Amino acid sequence: MIVVFIFRFLIFIAIIFMLYSAYKYIINPKRKLEVAKDKKVFYFLDESDNIKKNFLMTYKGILFEGEKYLGTTENSFDVINISVSARHPSELKGLERDDLYFLEEEILIRYPYATVEWKNPINKLVLKK
């Protein structure tokens, strides 16, 4: 009788653990980034509180990485420079100048004091408005 109770208890614990694992998998931001990359939509993954951690964004199936650099503004310390590069430059085929302007606007919404610098080969396409 006690063996049946222990077995049922262990099955209950296993089910709870599986539900918790599924929940953590579904809300994982890295998974959301991969899904957005596969669907070729825009997604921005960033820990804005952590200056040392780079942000990732995907657009049209291309994964970009941005390095944040801290500096001083008139009243505070803030992110003043962002260097953006493509993780896989071979995927840049079909990317247009307007797409880069869209990405730059999205970055500036989150970091208004920053200047965005595009790394090679993207900087060959960008011309300032």
C-alpha positions in Angstrom: 0.0 0.0 0.0 2.8 2.4 0.9 4.6 1.5 -2.3 1.6 2.6 -4.4 1.4 5.9 -2.6 5.2 6.6 -3.1 4.8 5.6 -6.8 1.9 8.0 -7.3 3.7 10.8 -5.4 6.8 10.3 -7.7 4.6 10.4 -10.8 3.0 13.6 -9.5 6.4 15.2 -8.9 7.5 14.1 -12.4 4.4 15.7 -14.0 5.0 19.0 -12.1 8.6 19.0 -13.2 7.7 18.4 -16.9 5.1 21.3 -16.8 7.7 23.6 -15.2 10.3 22.7 -17.8 7.8 23.3 -20.6 6.8 26.7 -19.2 10.5 27.7 -18.9 11.1 26.6 -22.5 8.1 28.6 -23.8 9.1 31.9 -22.1 12.8 31.6 -22.9 13.8 34.8 -24.7 16.5 33.0 -26.8 13.8 30.7 -28.1 11.7 33.7 -29.1 14.7 35.2 -30.9 15.2 31.9 -32.9 11.5 31.8 -33.7 11.6 35.4 -34.9 14.7 34.6 -37.0 13.0 31.6 -38.6 9.8 33.6 -39.3 12.0 36.5 -40.6 10.4 39.2 -38.4 11.9 41.8 -36.1 12.8 40.9 -32.5 15.0 42.7 -30.1 16.6 40.8 -27.2 18.4 43.0 -24.6 19.0 43.3 -20.9 18.9 47.1 -20.7 20.0 47.0 -17.1 23.2 45.1 -18.0 25.5 47.4 -20.0 28.2 44.7 -20.3 25.9 42.3 -22.1 25.5 42.8 -25.8 22.0 42.9 -27.4 20.8 40.7 -30.2 18.2 41.6 -32.8 16.9 39.7 -35.8 15.3 41.2 -38.9 14.5 39.4 -42.2 16.2 36.3 -40.9 19.5 38.0 -40.2 20.9 38.0 -36.7 22.6 41.2 -35.6 24.7 41.8 -32.4 25.2 45.2 -30.8 28.0 46.1 -28.4 27.1 48.8 -25.9 29.6 51.3 -24.6 29.0 53.5 -21.6 29.9 57.2 -21.5 28.7 60.5 -20.1 25.8 62.6 -21.2 25.1 66.1 -19.8 23.4 64.7 -16.7 24.3 61.0 -16.3 26.2 58.0 -17.4 24.5 56.3 -20.3 25.1 54.2 -23.4 26.6 56.7 -25.9 28.0 54.4 -28.6 26.7 51.2 -30.1 28.6 49.1 -32.6 26.4 46.7 -34.6 27.6 43.8 -36.7 26.0 40.8 -38.4 26.7 37.4 -36.9 26.8 35.8 -40.3 27.6 38.4 -43.0 26.9 35.9 -45.7 23.1 36.2 -44.8 23.0 39.9 -45.7 21.9 39.3 -49.2 18.8 41.3 -50.0 19.2 43.7 -47.1 18.5 47.3 -48.2 19.5 50.7 -46.9 15.9 51.4 -45.6 16.1 48.2 -43.5 19.3 49.5 -41.8 17.5 52.8 -41.1 14.6 50.9 -39.5 17.1 48.9 -37.3 18.9 52.1 -36.3 15.6 53.8 -35.3 14.7 50.8 -33.2 18.1 51.0 -31.4 17.7 54.7 -30.9 14.3 54.2 -29.3 15.9 52.1 -26.6 19.1 54.1 -26.4 18.3 57.7 -27.3 21.8 59.1 -26.4 23.7 56.6 -28.5 25.4 56.9 -31.9 25.1 53.7 -34.0 28.2 52.5 -35.8 27.8 49.7 -38.3 30.7 47.3 -38.8 32.0 46.0 -42.1 30.4 45.1 -44.6 27.3 46.8 -43.5 29.0 50.2 -43.1 29.5 50.2 -46.9 25.8 50.4 -47.5 24.9 53.0 -44.8 24.8 56.6 -45.8 23.6 59.2 -43.3 20.3 60.9 -44.1 
